[in-house]
């Protein structure tokens, strides 16, 4: 399997960009490209005299792009060789040979002289090769050993016997090799620490070569110098940026330019002014902070594997593609999982605006399956000082891990985008995690630490970190009350295979979903129904598994070759925006509306597929009923939990009357409710029929009569010329009304897709002129023509068991025009569909926003506010209808207020339409049915 960038690879121009944007000088020569290679026995320590052939560096021999296709075994050595002629004038005083990373241990010769060695497969190292250089053409030889997972060495997710969550091993040179020429005294490292609150940058210039002295430091923005000063080498020095410091964030990834001169050496770098940490929100709940404010880390697990390059991205553009894709989907964070990337990857996160949680690379002996997997389903707790249980019985292994941890922090501490450190994951080689977290904090107090991601929490670090895959996620009371920040650091992992874009025949994921639309809806429902409530209760970060497929794992939002995005980008972006808004509101901010993108359906379509599942082609909205719902209750997957209803409400200057006729499969629920607006008296009749036998409902709206037949309530709904006739009879009340349908009158139809098996089609038809008669205790009241209105709520679908919704509607005249409003919320949130519309003289304007509903649950009669970018409405109640039913399995709690609507709404031309005195209702309903 190849990526687009792998297909276009030029072996003579591989990853030519400067490999270290955080410290750039103008003298460098890349050694990427064609080398010679050979495999020998591990015991061979003399430079070979013959070679097996070509290898393209920096791709490991196991990677297709290397051109080799062979795995380095633990009892073998891999040798590299190439020659290089340095450009004229390149050599100043010293020549440095840099390796981005070599997996796992290596020795290096230059012009026949052994110049150094390095242990560990994930960190860069530099060798001063000046004294070894002879002649004009230079020879570089590298010898590599890699024991992968046969020892306690750090190895990440590599395994010789790969499969499932463990991937193809890779070895050898896998990051850029390059030469650099420096003067006798040079800038070896820059440590740049932003102090946002004081507006200062702490600069420490670490020199190579001998001698003390000062370095000239200049920090600028947009070509203008902000501050310049001489600083003592090796001494952390704070430089003030003055007033008006521009913070770095994912929304505004602004970087200040940095230039340092040390004698004859000049380097450039950059710094981002930001701060990370934890702290209380407005309600005292611990949240992750960015720049002093609660900030939701909306993340993806990012393994950093490529089908053609393994650990090595095939190009700089490929790295950018992954980061941009995550950002375009609305994510703000990538958790770099058990891998350290090339420094250019972090640079792109810095400049594009992507937070990074950096995992340390795991090691240890082979992991006992029960230890590392049982906590997925069982509440196993272990003390991680039991080293043998965690595969950490080797003191040398623990020592090497800590050394590599120290070096990783030193390498990345000046990277603006790195927001958190993650020392251990799921018990893989874990030991003394609390002490390790304290060690990391001592090295870098500016970032929070997730000391034990997933399980085996030792109570340390700054986060209570959980992985949840095979069960429904809810924020536990313990995590909500924990003084640390609550994070869901892995979850989801839904698998969807895209034919033609899979790595092999095997499929690994935590839930397998065959078709794309079901996969997308399952993902969106997970985000809305599980992550969303947890965010409101205190969850401050989430990490969905994962960005892209990896080998057997087909649980990415992208395929392994990065050629197919498995989800609709706009839908996922809306989902993440919604979660961020829920987080910000829960943390003390204002609620905000959310624009959604909806599809208008203009031709008839069936709501269901033959097997009873949702038809993806039906998802959208209509301005006239076009959805056929005859398939509800049919098909292999269509049985049970189906709901069909007709709700009509008629408002007049003297009365409000509502009729309910419904069938919810296991029961039929009917009702008549009447309010006498002059006296405030209400009359209610409710009837429940077993198994729906008392109800007759057409499969599709308008396809036939609807009837409710019980001893207490009889209802008849019939389509007649020019409208719908509504008749009802109870002991005290009789209704005979026609809801007229004027020529060209439009109504809102919406399909709400919770999943492929849970969905709803609703028609909300407002501002229907009503005529006829209502009789109460024998006294007749004729409906005043032009002042009486009927509203329909028609529904067909398969609902979740528990649901919470808002609904509001109103009809009347303003400024000589007939106006109807229809607004709703909560039950549609997270689905990509909303049920909001304005109707003016029969023309419907769709409102594609999740609106903000503000009302007082302690005082339902206080004014309600419904707002958005195109909606500014106030609803003032004059009557509260409260009803509570609790039959345990079946329950309902309704607060429905009747009153007047005022304000303004924008139509589809962008014109604001005034609304004044429309009669209607607004409600808050919680149902289990």
FIMAR-742015 format. One line per 10 residues: number of its first residue (from 1); their letters; for each residue z, y, x of C-alpha. Coordinates in steps of 0.02 Angstrom, whole numbers, always signed. Layout:
N
NUM) a) Z Y X; ...
This chain:
929
1) xxxxxxxxxx) +0 +0 +0; -52 +169 +70; -11 +347 +23; -142 +483 +13; -77 +555 +176; -81 +385 +261; -262 +362 +210; -304 +530 +289; -205 +501 +450; -290 +551 +612
11) xxxxxxxxxx) -211 +442 +750; -249 +579 +876; -157 +711 +775; +1 +634 +704; +141 +749 +643; +85 +889 +761; +203 +1021 +691; +349 +1084 +795; +480 +950 +763; +632 +1064 +769
21) xxxxxxxxxx) +612 +1223 +664; +797 +1260 +686; +770 +1296 +872; +592 +1343 +920; +521 +1402 +1084; +337 +1421 +1124; +328 +1283 +1255; +307 +1108 +1184; +186 +964 +1199; +188 +827 +1069
31) xxxxxxxxxx) +170 +648 +1130; +134 +578 +958; -24 +476 +941; -95 +326 +1033; +18 +230 +1152; +7 +55 +1225; +135 -75 +1174; +189 -253 +1209; +325 -373 +1155; +426 -472 +1282
41) xxxxxxxxxx) +581 -578 +1284; +741 -476 +1278; +784 -539 +1452; +631 -455 +1529; +683 -292 +1610; +534 -255 +1724; +398 -139 +1661; +254 -249 +1600; +91 -255 +1694; -12 -300 +1541
51) xxxxxxxxxx) -8 -233 +1362; -44 -307 +1191; -139 -158 +1126; -124 +10 +1043; +19 +75 +936; +18 +242 +844; +180 +336 +880; +295 +380 +795; +267 +237 +674; +369 +81 +703
61) xxxxxxxxxx) +273 -81 +740; +323 -147 +568; +240 +2 +481; +57 -15 +431; +16 +155 +505; +67 +95 +678; -81 -24 +681; +30 -167 +743; +108 -256 +594; +242 -355 +684
71) xxxxxxxxxx) +431 -359 +668; +535 -336 +825; +657 -481 +828; +835 -471 +896; +789 -581 +1045; +639 -474 +1094; +604 -310 +1180; +469 -187 +1129; +386 -86 +1266; +286 +75 +1252
81) xxxxxxxxxx) +176 +163 +1378; +69 +317 +1382; +8 +448 +1505; +6 +635 +1484; -67 +779 +1581; +31 +939 +1557; -61 +1100 +1519; -85 +1225 +1660; +67 +1338 +1675; +173 +1228 +1561
91) xxxxxxxxxx) +309 +1188 +1686; +437 +1322 +1715; +600 +1265 +1793; +647 +1112 +1691; +552 +989 +1584; +642 +905 +1439; +584 +747 +1354; +641 +740 +1171; +649 +590 +1056; +681 +624 +872
101) xxxxxxxxxx) +746 +446 +849; +719 +273 +923; +783 +120 +831; +895 +52 +903; +930 +58 +1091; +809 +115 +1224; +780 +147 +1409; +654 +274 +1472; +552 +285 +1633; +446 +432 +1689
111) xxxxxxxxxx) +325 +408 +1832; +416 +249 +1879; +589 +327 +1882; +719 +274 +1756; +772 +439 +1677; +898 +382 +1548; +945 +277 +1399; +1010 +299 +1222; +1107 +194 +1096; +1088 +208 +908
121) xxxxxxxxxx) +934 +216 +799; +955 +375 +696; +996 +524 +807; +891 +630 +925; +918 +635 +1111; +848 +732 +1258; +817 +685 +1440; +789 +806 +1583; +641 +725 +1672; +601 +865 +1794
131) xxxxxxxxxx) +651 +774 +1951; +552 +619 +1904; +384 +707 +1884; +255 +669 +2017; +70 +708 +2025; -38 +784 +1888; -42 +638 +1764; +125 +571 +1708; +171 +400 +1641; +306 +378 +1507
141) xxxxxxxxxx) +375 +202 +1474; +503 +158 +1341; +592 -8 +1317; +672 -42 +1148; +794 -170 +1080; +841 -184 +896; +964 -314 +829; +951 -245 +651; +1082 -330 +541; +1132 -470 +661
151) xxxxxxxxxx) +1273 -365 +733; +1393 -225 +683; +1272 -89 +737; +1219 +49 +617; +1063 -5 +523; +1054 +83 +355; +963 -19 +223; +864 -125 +345; +880 -313 +337; +781 -447 +427
161) xxxxxxxxxx) +788 -551 +267; +735 -407 +156; +738 -406 -35; +810 -311 -183; +904 -158 -122; +880 -207 +61; +716 -158 +141; +593 -205 +277; +671 -181 +449; +588 -59 +567
171) xxxxxxxxxx) +612 -26 +750; +559 +74 +899; +503 +256 +905; +502 +324 +728; +518 +512 +752; +417 +635 +855; +417 +622 +1044; +387 +787 +1132; +401 +880 +1297; +472 +1054 +1317
181) xxxxxxxxxx) +479 +1169 +1467; +631 +1282 +1490; +695 +1400 +1623; +838 +1350 +1738; +962 +1412 +1607; +914 +1389 +1426; +975 +1386 +1249; +1021 +1206 +1219; +1098 +1223 +1045; +1134 +1357 +915
191) xxxxxxxxxx) +1280 +1341 +796; +1255 +1461 +651; +1394 +1468 +521; +1376 +1586 +372; +1531 +1672 +303; +1465 +1736 +138; +1624 +1818 +75; +1636 +1933 +226; +1448 +1950 +249; +1455 +1883 +426
201) xxxxxxxxxx) +1363 +1752 +529; +1462 +1660 +661; +1348 +1627 +809; +1385 +1509 +952; +1252 +1494 +1088; +1270 +1332 +1186; +1179 +1343 +1352; +1094 +1213 +1458; +1102 +1232 +1645; +1239 +1315 +1744
211) xxxxxxxxxx) +1326 +1483 +1736; +1414 +1595 +1611; +1350 +1758 +1540; +1289 +1830 +1377; +1147 +1801 +1258; +1056 +1932 +1154; +1061 +1887 +969; +958 +1973 +835; +966 +1932 +649; +833 +2004 +536
221) xxxxxxxxxx) +751 +1998 +366; +573 +2037 +314; +530 +2097 +489; +678 +2215 +497; +825 +2192 +614; +988 +2183 +517; +1106 +2161 +663; +1091 +2136 +850; +1224 +2104 +981; +1262 +2025 +1148
231) xxxxxxxxxx) +1374 +1872 +1129; +1465 +1771 +1260; +1387 +1600 +1288; +1491 +1459 +1216; +1603 +1577 +1116; +1588 +1582 +925; +1557 +1765 +881; +1545 +1843 +709; +1406 +1967 +672; +1412 +2072 +514
241) xxxxxxxxxx) +1257 +2086 +406; +1328 +2239 +319; +1321 +2268 +133; +1195 +2190 +15; +1194 +2016 +91; +1066 +1907 +3; +1141 +1736 -35; +1043 +1574 -14; +1029 +1460 -165; +904 +1336 -237
251) xxxxxxxxxx) +847 +1475 -354; +828 +1599 -210; +816 +1506 -43; +817 +1663 +63; +830 +1637 +251; +874 +1767 +381; +774 +1759 +543; +871 +1731 +704; +811 +1766 +881; +910 +1726 +1039
261) xxxxxxxxxx) +870 +1777 +1217; +963 +1697 +1362; +892 +1762 +1524; +710 +1709 +1527; +730 +1594 +1378; +686 +1648 +1201; +710 +1543 +1045; +696 +1575 +858; +795 +1502 +716; +859 +1550 +544
271) xxxxxxxxxx) +1016 +1553 +439; +1052 +1546 +253; +1200 +1642 +184; +1288 +1522 +66; +1456 +1441 +40; +1504 +1270 -27; +1669 +1205 -89; +1769 +1152 -241; +1874 +1255 -358; +1929 +1280 -539
281) xxxxxxxxxx) +1812 +1341 -673; +1866 +1461 -811; +1961 +1319 -895; +2046 +1251 -739; +1928 +1103 -716; +1881 +1066 -535; +1697 +1099 -504; +1583 +1102 -353; +1553 +1281 -303; +1400 +1366 -231
291) xxxxxxxxxx) +1429 +1542 -168; +1597 +1544 -254; +1535 +1496 -428; +1529 +1328 -519; +1361 +1248 -489; +1291 +1085 -556; +1220 +973 -420; +1080 +889 -518; +1022 +757 -396; +911 +611 -355
301) xxxxxxxxxx) +943 +469 -234; +815 +485 -94; +795 +333 +19; +665 +414 +132; +555 +257 +140; +365 +257 +139; +251 +107 +108; +138 +149 +254; +262 +231 +373; +429 +148 +326
311) xxxxxxxxxx) +558 +270 +396; +422 +390 +456; +337 +505 +330; +148 +497 +356; +133 +686 +368; +225 +849 +351; +139 +874 +183; +212 +708 +124; +388 +769 +158; +353 +930 +65
321) xxxxxxxxxx) +278 +833 -81; +439 +735 -111; +549 +889 -105; +432 +992 -213; +418 +852 -341; +607 +844 -358; +617 +1032 -372; +475 +1040 -499; +570 +913 -604; +718 +1031 -609
331) xxxxxxxxxx) +831 +941 -486; +936 +1046 -369; +995 +911 -248; +935 +759 -153; +1059 +632 -89; +986 +574 +76; +1034 +393 +65; +1093 +302 +222; +965 +387 +332; +949 +541 +442
341) xxxxxxxxxx) +782 +626 +422; +675 +720 +549; +733 +899 +566; +575 +963 +482; +630 +878 +320; +790 +979 +319; +690 +1136 +360; +584 +1110 +205; +740 +1087 +99; +805 +1250 +174
351) xxxxxxxxxx) +649 +1352 +136; +607 +1272 -32; +785 +1275 -98; +851 +1097 -113; +1033 +1049 -87; +1061 +895 +21; +1203 +770 +15; +1198 +685 +183; +1249 +503 +194; +1310 +431 +357
361) xxxxxxxxxx) +1219 +275 +416; +1316 +117 +380; +1350 -28 +497; +1468 -176 +511; +1448 -363 +502; +1358 -446 +356; +1435 -389 +194; +1518 -514 +78; +1418 -506 -85; +1575 -507 -193
371) xxxxxxxxxx) +1649 -360 -97; +1499 -245 -109; +1433 -294 -282; +1579 -352 -390; +1638 -173 -425; +1475 -143 -519; +1550 -240 -665; +1733 -268 -619; +1871 -142 -580; +1901 -211 -406
381) xxxxxxxxxx) +2014 -110 -290; +2036 -145 -104; +2126 -59 +37; +1993 -20 +168; +2114 -49 +311; +2075 -234 +283; +1936 -224 +410; +1874 -403 +402; +1849 -393 +213; +1729 -246 +240
391) xxxxxxxxxx) +1642 -321 +391; +1727 -199 +509; +1830 -315 +619; +1744 -252 +778; +1839 -109 +859; +1682 -62 +956; +1587 -47 +793; +1715 +68 +716; +1717 +174 +873; +1527 +188 +878
401) xxxxxxxxxx) +1521 +235 +693; +1643 +378 +722; +1544 +438 +873; +1383 +437 +771; +1472 +526 +628; +1528 +664 +747; +1352 +682 +815; +1275 +686 +641; +1389 +827 +588; +1351 +923 +748
411) xxxxxxxxxx) +1164 +897 +722; +1159 +958 +542; +1304 +1078 +525; +1192 +1232 +542; +1068 +1171 +411; +1086 +1287 +260; +1039 +1157 +129; +1163 +1022 +181; +1297 +1038 +47; +1406 +883 +65
421) xxxxxxxxxx) +1446 +738 +181; +1454 +557 +121; +1533 +443 +253; +1534 +279 +154; +1436 +201 +12; +1487 +54 -99; +1601 -21 +33; +1460 -53 +158; +1554 -60 +322; +1689 +54 +253
431) xxxxxxxxxx) +1852 +78 +347; +1992 +205 +346; +1892 +315 +228; +2032 +439 +197; +2056 +468 +384; +1868 +478 +408; +1857 +611 +273; +1992 +711 +361; +1896 +692 +524; +1737 +761 +444
441) xxxxxxxxxx) +1831 +907 +367; +1907 +949 +536; +1733 +949 +613; +1658 +1050 +470; +1779 +1131 +348; +1636 +1223 +261; +1574 +1076 +157; +1654 +953 +35; +1664 +768 +75; +1627 +618 -38
451) xxxxxxxxxx) +1728 +495 +63; +1687 +333 -33; +1536 +346 -143; +1536 +220 -284; +1696 +121 -266; +1844 +79 -156; +1910 +254 -179; +2054 +282 -58; +2107 +445 -139; +2033 +554 -1
461) xxxxxxxxxx) +1897 +681 +14; +1849 +812 -113; +1764 +705 -245; +1806 +566 -367; +1641 +476 -345; +1576 +339 -462; +1424 +226 -475; +1382 +163 -650; +1235 +47 -687; +1268 -93 -810
471) xxxxxxxxxx) +1380 -3 -933; +1381 +157 -1032; +1447 +303 -930; +1588 +409 -994; +1692 +526 -889; +1860 +439 -879; +2020 +531 -916; +2079 +490 -739; +1925 +571 -662; +1934 +720 -779
481) xxxxxxxxxx) +2116 +748 -727; +2086 +713 -541; +2112 +870 -435; +1953 +821 -343; +1781 +858 -416; +1713 +721 -530; +1540 +660 -478; +1424 +523 -539; +1348 +486 -370; +1232 +345 -429
491) xxxxxxxxxx) +1175 +285 -600; +1020 +242 -701; +900 +146 -592; +785 +104 -738; +636 +2 -680; +457 +31 -736; +312 -50 -644; +146 +44 -640; +4 -81 -617; -96 -46 -461
501) xxxxxxxxxx) +47 +52 -384; +175 -83 -345; +220 -150 -174; +238 -333 -223; +264 -456 -364; +453 -438 -374; +541 -311 -483; +715 -244 -453; +802 -119 -566; +955 -102 -676
511) xxxxxxxxxx) +855 -105 -837; +673 -158 -850; +558 -57 -963; +378 -109 -987; +289 +47 -1048; +290 +226 -986; +337 +315 -1146; +488 +201 -1173; +539 +227 -991; +533 +415 -1010
521) xxxxxxxxxx) +628 +417 -1174; +760 +298 -1105; +785 +412 -955; +796 +569 -1063; +917 +487 -1184; +1027 +431 -1040; +1034 +609 -975; +1071 +685 -1143; +1191 +561 -1222; +1289 +504 -1069
531) xxxxxxxxxx) +1274 +631 -930; +1273 +783 -1045; +1442 +753 -1129; +1519 +710 -961; +1455 +874 -888; +1539 +968 -1030; +1701 +874 -996; +1703 +910 -809; +1568 +810 -719; +1503 +924 -582
541) xxxxxxxxxx) +1365 +821 -500; +1251 +676 -540; +1131 +574 -434; +1000 +475 -530; +929 +320 -445; +799 +366 -385; +660 +483 -326; +528 +351 -285; +506 +163 -291; +550 +70 -132
551) xxxxxxxxxx) +473 -103 -105; +548 -220 -238; +641 -75 -318; +528 -4 -452; +660 +113 -519; +591 +277 -453; +528 +425 -553; +377 +409 -438; +284 +256 -378; +309 +202 -198
561) xxxxxxxxxx) +139 +271 -147; +185 +438 -228; +24 +435 -329; +99 +419 -503; +239 +518 -582; +311 +403 -715; +383 +541 -824; +323 +702 -901; +373 +838 -779; +403 +968 -914
571) xxxxxxxxxx) +515 +851 -1014; +622 +809 -862; +628 +991 -810; +689 +1038 -984; +818 +899 -977; +889 +962 -812; +888 +1141 -873; +983 +1087 -1028; +1112 +996 -922; +1135 +1147 -811
581) xxxxxxxxxx) +1159 +1257 -963; +1287 +1137 -1035; +1377 +1137 -868; +1377 +1326 -851; +1436 +1351 -1031; +1576 +1223 -1008; +1627 +1308 -845; +1651 +1474 -935; +1477 +1548 -948; +1381 +1598 -1102
591) xxxxxxxxxx) +1277 +1473 -1200; +1091 +1503 -1179; +937 +1445 -1275; +810 +1328 -1198; +623 +1338 -1221; +538 +1170 -1251; +355 +1121 -1249; +299 +1033 -1407; +133 +958 -1461; +56 +1005 -1627
601) xxxxxxxxxx) -16 +857 -1721; -170 +899 -1823; -233 +729 -1881; -149 +590 -1981; -52 +464 -1876; +69 +321 -1907; +249 +348 -1858; +268 +167 -1802; +175 +35 -1705; +144 -135 -1785
611) xxxxxxxxxx) +303 -207 -1706; +410 -69 -1781; +432 +37 -1625; +393 +222 -1617; +210 +265 -1597; +201 +387 -1450; +51 +472 -1530; +161 +528 -1674; +281 +629 -1567; +257 +813 -1603
621) xxxxxxxxxx) +258 +933 -1750; +146 +971 -1898; +121 +1116 -2016; +71 +1000 -2158; +131 +821 -2187; +19 +708 -2081; +137 +570 -2026; +121 +403 -2114; +289 +314 -2124; +244 +157 -2221
631) xxxxxxxxxx) +286 +53 -2066; +472 +97 -2071; +570 -65 -2088; +423 -174 -2042; +377 -268 -1885; +476 -376 -1765; +578 -230 -1700; +584 -127 -1857; +724 -210 -1952; +896 -136 -1982
641) xxxxxxxxxx) +971 +38 -1973; +822 +121 -2059; +858 +278 -2156; +753 +354 -2296; +802 +505 -2398; +748 +653 -2502; +863 +803 -2509; +819 +950 -2620; +918 +1111 -2635; +880 +1246 -2762
651) xxxxxxxxxx) +954 +1421 -2748; +955 +1547 -2890; +1049 +1710 -2918; +1176 +1612 -3023; +1177 +1434 -2955; +1151 +1321 -2807; +1109 +1140 -2845; +1077 +1000 -2720; +1007 +826 -2750; +1020 +679 -2630
661) xxxxxxxxxx) +922 +518 -2650; +935 +399 -2502; +924 +221 -2441; +1008 +175 -2276; +961 -10 -2280; +1134 -79 -2314; +1173 +48 -2449; +1098 +184 -2558; +1187 +351 -2565; +1147 +474 -2704
671) xxxxxxxxxx) +1224 +635 -2762; +1215 +795 -2862; +1313 +948 -2814; +1314 +1113 -2907; +1392 +1282 -2871; +1412 +1414 -3005; +1395 +1572 -2899; +1472 +1683 -3033; +1634 +1584 -3054; +1642 +1486 -2891
681) xxxxxxxxxx) +1660 +1323 -2987; +1583 +1168 -2910; +1532 +1005 -2990; +1497 +850 -2885; +1437 +675 -2926; +1417 +545 -2789; +1362 +364 -2806; +1341 +224 -2679; +1233 +74 -2718; +1243 -88 -2621
691) xxxxxxxxxx) +1091 -135 -2514; +984 +5 -2584; +941 -79 -2749; +976 +82 -2844; +844 +179 -2748; +655 +189 -2759; +576 +286 -2617; +392 +297 -2567; +348 +238 -2392; +266 +404 -2353
701) xxxxxxxxxx) +301 +578 -2421; +205 +610 -2582; +142 +431 -2597; +238 +396 -2757; +389 +436 -2864; +568 +432 -2801; +709 +370 -2911; +899 +351 -2905; +974 +244 -3041; +1164 +230 -3054
711) xxxxxxxxxx) +1289 +250 -3193; +1348 +417 -3125; +1186 +494 -3061; +1003 +477 -3109; +872 +570 -3008; +683 +574 -3027; +565 +659 -2906; +379 +666 -2947; +228 +752 -2873; +141 +855 -3007
721) xxxxxxxxxx) -1 +979 -3007; +47 +1123 -2894; +214 +1057 -2838; +358 +934 -2857; +458 +905 -3014; +646 +880 -2986; +746 +801 -3125; +926 +743 -3123; +1057 +693 -3249; +1245 +671 -3238
731) xxxxxxxxxx) +1383 +680 -3368; +1395 +870 -3358; +1236 +927 -3271; +1051 +911 -3309; +915 +980 -3197; +730 +1001 -3233; +647 +1109 -3101; +474 +1124 -3025; +465 +1168 -2840; +294 +1250 -2834
741) xxxxxxxxxx) +178 +1231 -2686; +69 +1388 -2674; -106 +1372 -2603; -99 +1367 -2413; +90 +1344 -2407; +143 +1260 -2244; +295 +1153 -2206; +373 +1095 -2044; +358 +913 -1996; +444 +852 -1836
751) xxxxxxxxxx) +456 +682 -1753; +616 +665 -1651; +606 +527 -1518; +777 +468 -1459; +701 +306 -1396; +560 +186 -1440; +675 +104 -1568; +774 +255 -1628; +673 +399 -1699; +660 +514 -1849
761) xxxxxxxxxx) +523 +600 -1946; +584 +748 -2047; +494 +872 -2158; +582 +1037 -2188; +493 +1131 -2327; +570 +1302 -2362; +530 +1449 -2477; +454 +1345 -2617; +456 +1454 -2775; +559 +1366 -2910
771) xxxxxxxxxx) +552 +1376 -3100; +637 +1275 -3236; +809 +1252 -3308; +984 +1198 -3259; +1102 +1143 -3397; +1291 +1133 -3368; +1404 +1069 -3507; +1263 +1101 -3630; +1237 +1283 -3576; +1060 +1312 -3510
781) xxxxxxxxxx) +1013 +1432 -3371; +830 +1469 -3340; +782 +1498 -3159; +729 +1679 -3134; +548 +1682 -3077; +528 +1759 -2904; +714 +1744 -2866; +733 +1555 -2861; +686 +1443 -2716; +680 +1259 -2675
791) xxxxxxxxxx) +697 +1177 -2505; +654 +997 -2458; +730 +892 -2321; +629 +732 -2312; +673 +597 -2186; +612 +428 -2128; +672 +344 -1970; +794 +235 -1873; +947 +334 -1822; +1082 +307 -1692
801) xxxxxxxxxx) +1245 +250 -1768; +1338 +413 -1734; +1259 +584 -1748; +1311 +767 -1747; +1196 +901 -1812; +1175 +1081 -1866; +1053 +1131 -2002; +1018 +1299 -2077; +889 +1359 -2203; +858 +1511 -2310
811) xxxxxxxxxx) +728 +1577 -2429; +693 +1744 -2513; +599 +1907 -2501; +609 +2044 -2370; +495 +2194 -2373; +387 +2121 -2511; +352 +1960 -2416; +412 +1784 -2454; +510 +1724 -2303; +586 +1556 -2263
821) xxxxxxxxxx) +685 +1508 -2109; +724 +1335 -2044; +840 +1307 -1896; +928 +1155 -1826; +1012 +1086 -1674; +1121 +959 -1584; +1039 +803 -1655; +871 +851 -1579; +943 +912 -1412; +871 +820 -1265
831) xxxxxxxxxx) +724 +744 -1360; +593 +877 -1324; +578 +912 -1510; +661 +1048 -1613; +660 +1084 -1800; +648 +1273 -1798; +518 +1376 -1891; +483 +1538 -1983; +377 +1541 -2141; +302 +1707 -2199
841) xxxxxxxxxx) +198 +1706 -2358; +167 +1522 -2332; +114 +1532 -2148; +224 +1435 -2028; +265 +1494 -1852; +343 +1357 -1744; +496 +1407 -1643; +500 +1295 -1489; +675 +1332 -1428; +840 +1243 -1428
851) xxxxxxxxxx) +937 +1384 -1508; +1117 +1433 -1477; +1232 +1406 -1625; +1395 +1504 -1622; +1525 +1480 -1758; +1712 +1461 -1777; +1770 +1286 -1823; +1941 +1359 -1862; +1864 +1483 -1985; +1705 +1416 -2062
861) xxxxxxxxxx) +1686 +1570 -2172; +1670 +1685 -2022; +1491 +1740 -1984; +1381 +1616 -1892; +1260 +1669 -1755; +1098 +1578 -1713; +1007 +1654 -1566; +867 +1623 -1443; +726 +1711 -1357; +633 +1728 -1522
871) xxxxxxxxxx) +778 +1717 -1645; +923 +1835 -1682; +1004 +1784 -1845; +1172 +1807 -1927; +1229 +1698 -2070; +1368 +1765 -2181; +1447 +1632 -2294; +1505 +1657 -2471; +1555 +1476 -2507; +1613 +1325 -2405
881) xxxxxxxxxx) +1572 +1149 -2459; +1685 +1031 -2364; +1674 +843 -2382; +1751 +700 -2285; +1714 +515 -2308; +1797 +386 -2198; +1756 +205 -2236; +1778 +162 -2050; +1605 +87 -2022; +1529 +224 -2130
891) xxxxxxxxxx) +1599 +399 -2115; +1545 +579 -2138; +1622 +748 -2106; +1524 +894 -2176; +1556 +1080 -2172; +1412 +1162 -2265; +1423 +1349 -2294; +1315 +1440 -2420; +1278 +1622 -2390; +1152 +1754 -2335
901) xxxxxxxxxx) +1039 +1764 -2183; +997 +1927 -2094; +921 +1976 -1929; +748 +1950 -1857; +633 +1811 -1798; +474 +1820 -1695; +316 +1747 -1771; +175 +1661 -1679; +87 +1828 -1644; +241 +1894 -1554
911) xxxxxxxxxx) +287 +2011 -1696; +469 +2025 -1747; +495 +1988 -1932; +647 +2063 -2016; +757 +1948 -2120; +877 +2023 -2246; +982 +1938 -2379; +896 +1769 -2385; +1002 +1644 -2480; +1032 +1478 -2397
921) xxxxxxxxx) +1156 +1377 -2298; +1215 +1328 -2124; +1306 +1166 -2089; +1398 +1063 -1960; +1391 +876 -1996; +1458 +724 -1905; +1403 +556 -1972; +1425 +373 -1933; +1306 +270 -2038
